[in-house]
Amino acid sequence: MLIIFLIIALFLAIAALQDFKKGEIENWVSVCLVVSVLVLKLILSRTLFFNSLISLVIFFILGWAFFYGKLFEAGDAKLFMALGVAIPLQNILDFLFNFVLVSIIFIITIALFKVLTKKRSFKESLKEIKLAPAFLISYLIYYLF
């Protein structure tokens, strides 16, 4: 399972770097995350594989809703959907609680930093925040604790 954790962390780190540098996450990151984790889980156990598919569907529905609700950009929604294969079915609520908590803290901290250093309004600062680093931080906290 450590190899799966490392693969997911690697792809989330790549996504965070892309989001930070370019302001967008390329599609291959999400696709490679889904394919590599699903293949490894299929090799390990059919039960893990099918649980991951169900989690993927749940995260797909949530990601789609967050995108159309204007909470996520397209790249964030695709990365969130892909993250569904990483979260065991029985731990989805735990992860979502962790993700929401980390995201709120992350967003407020970054927005306040931008307000204080760049003399922008809080509302303007919120529009510039990239969520991919919050995905990485949330996953690391979820996995390690």
PyMOL commands that set and color helices and strands:
alter all, ss='L'
color gray80, all
select helices_A, chain A and resi 2-22+27-44+46-68+74-83+89-118+122-127+132-144
alter helices_A, ss='H'
color red, helices_A
deselect
rebuild
show_as cartoon
